[in-house]
Amino acid sequence: MKIEIAFNLDKVRKITFQEEFPKTAKCCKCNGESRLAFVAHEFDEKLEQRGGKYISQLYSNEPVGTGFWLHNACCVAVYFCKKCLEPTALYNQA
C-alpha cells in the first residue's frame, strides 16, 4: 500500500480508482468542513506474488450473512475536521 500526504493537493486527489477525491468533505461527527490529509492507495501488481494480500481478502463480502466488505483493491482518502479534528474517510474500489 502506498500512502501520499496531501502536500500537492491536486496530485493526491487524482490517486484514485474512480473519480477524484474532493478537497474537502463533511465531517462525520459535527458536519463541519474536513480537509484532505492523505490518500492510501492499495495497488501493487506483484503483491500476491510476494505473499501479500489486499484488504478485500481480510473478510468475506456477504451482505445477507456476515455483512458488507470490500470486493476489490481500494483507495482511502482521510480528512481532518477544521472544527473538531475528527477524522473522516472516503474510499473507492478498483
WOUR-V132096 format. One record per residue. N is the residue number from 1. NEAR is the number of other ideal C-beta (glycine too) atoms within 10 Angstrom. Layout:
n,near
N,NEAR
N,NEAR
This chain:
n,near
1,15
2,11
3,12
4,16
5,10
6,20
7,8
8,10
9,11
10,9
11,11
12,22
13,18
14,12
15,19
16,19
17,15
18,10
19,9
20,12
21,24
22,13
23,14
24,15
25,18
26,14
27,20
28,13
29,14
30,14
31,11
32,15
33,14
34,28
35,14
36,21
37,14
38,17
39,23
40,17
41,19
42,20
43,14
44,14
45,6
46,7
47,14
48,11
49,8
50,7
51,6
52,11
53,9
54,17
55,17
56,17
57,11
58,9
59,12
60,11
61,13
62,10
63,8
64,5
65,7
66,10
67,10
68,9
69,14
70,17
71,11
72,13
73,18
74,20
75,21
76,18
77,26
78,19
79,25
80,15
81,21
82,13
83,12
84,12
85,12
86,14
87,13
88,20
89,12
90,16
91,18
92,15
93,14
94,15
